[in-house]
Amino acid sequence: MTAFSKFLSGSALGLALAVTSLPAGAATPDNMLVIANRIDDITSLDPAQNFEFSGGDVVGNLYGKLVNFDPLDLEAGYQPDLAESWEVSEDGRTITFTMRQGVTFQSGNPVTAEDAAFSLRRAVKLNLNPSFILTQFGLTVENVDDMVRVEDGKLKLTTDKAYATSFVLNCLTANIGAIVDMKTVMEHEADGDMGNKWLSTNSAGSGPYRLVAWKPNESVTFEANPDFYQGAPAMERVIVRHIAESATQRLLLERGDIDIARNLNPEDIAGIADMEGVKIGEELKGYLMYFSLNQAVPELAIPEVRQAFKYMVDYEGMANSFLKGQYTVQQNFLPRSYLGSVDENPFSLDIEKAKALLAEAGVDGLELEIGVREVQDRMEIAQSLQNTFAQAGVKLNITVGTGAQILGRYRARDLDVYLGIWGPDYPDPQTNASTFAWNPDNSDEAQLTGVLAWRNSWDAGGLTEKVEAAVVENNREARAQMYRDIQAEFRETSPFAVMFQNIEQSAMAADIEGFTTGAAITNAAYWNVTK
């Protein structure tokens, strides 16, 4: 069994490969991988700053971390990477990491505990977009030098209280946990930026690749690291080209100009289904499609009304038509494959039940505004909701705008209904529990704009305390059950209707083996790819 098919067979969806065809003789070089992907979201390649989907793919191939995931065995969870082992103190607040010996950065400098301490401290001190992943452990600019320190050649990470060890280690697999070459980075420091400007367009890692060039909105080029401690990658060069249009990606794949197309829509996937020489890999991702109800609207704060809206959705109809192959029904805030995830999907389209619940609440003739980003699948979902809501007597007016426009209003609590997608920030259940089901201060003054419960003016009932208890529970099964219980209550009481989980379909040349997009918890990996 190949590495790729082994990975697919073990995934949550039991991924499928469909065979299709390239023109005879068209091919990229045997030692080069060429990928078409939408990469116009990248703003920086500094792991302390990068916080975009496609930028995460880049950083993940350039850097090692203390702990990481094996892309060919994601179900195994986090594994030793640059740290070969770790120990937890009796009080549960300090994790001591023993570094792997003999690993070097691409500069030739050895990877040390000092580099690891510098990297984590740097991320906290720069205080850029993803820094909250580390600062949520009580790390601050003022205390991080004491909380992250080196003793006897080992890295010691101390947190403000005893969190679940799995929570801390899962967070360290995020890209902000990347270990950078302290000496090289500080040689390029400018005006006290700890090398941020230089590292935005260069790399200083120990990963399987080094950065050759990033041309914004055009391409990213990688070169293999022959000294990568897990072995030199077979693909000596990787080029990721920014191709926005599905039809163009399909044409390039058919001509053999690229090896992998990552953004084909369902129509183009279907269009190559009868060709030879191409296969289609599917991976269940962590992205969730949902809509939410603003609890500042009096009618929407009535429990029966919140429940009624969950019966106004044609879940199966959408999943089996215009979303076919790229979304699956999921009505819980944890993506499948996460610790504590569940498969219960109790809601289905039931207009009569929705009408009865609205009548019980004394609500009639409701008219609402839904905000939607101008993206094809979301607009189609909004139109489906508009149709089924109308059948229950609710008029839904659709407002379409850019992502910035719609998100701005959502974060300002200015929409009756919001339709959007949510992606986890790190591979731990707390990442979604702490935004969907946690809200310690529901006041306007709190401005917890990163918390979805707050954006919807929902105080989360008693779930806030339950989420806070789950994140410090160290027994893995007990912690998983706590999240299952939280989700069961959330489904019935919350103003959120989680509808779908994304499936990423990657069309690729049939000779490509070992390519993964990281399923629901990590980024794409190139170093296992062979032809």
Buried (B, 14 or more C-beta within 10 A) or exposed (E): EEBBBEBBEBBBBEBEBBBBBBEEEEBBEEEBBBBBBBBEBBEBBBBBBBBBBBBBBBBBBBBBBBBBBBBBEBEEBBEBBBBEEBEBEEEBBBBBBBBBEEBBBBBEBBBBBBBBBBBBBBBBBBEBBBBEBBBBBBBEEEEBEEBBBBEEEBBBBBBEEBBBBBBBBBBBBBBBBBBBBBBBBBEBBEEEBBBBBBBBBBBBBBBBBBBBEBEEEEBBBBBBBEEBBBEEBBBBBBBBBBBEEBEBBBBBBBEBBBBBBBBBBBEBBEBBEEBEBBBBBBBBBBBBBBBBBBBBBEBBBBEBBBBBBBBBBBBEBBBEEBBBBBBBBBBBBBBBBBBBBBEEBEBBBBBEBBBBBBEBBEBEEBEBBBBBBEBEBBBBBBEBBBEBBEBBBBEBEBBBBEEEBBBBBBBEBBBBBBBBBBBBBBBBBBBBBBBBBBBBEBEEEEEBBEBBBBBBBBBBBEBBEBBBEBBEBBEBEEBBBBBBBBBBBBBEBBBBBBBBBBBBBBBBBBEBBBBBBBBBBBBBBBBBBBB
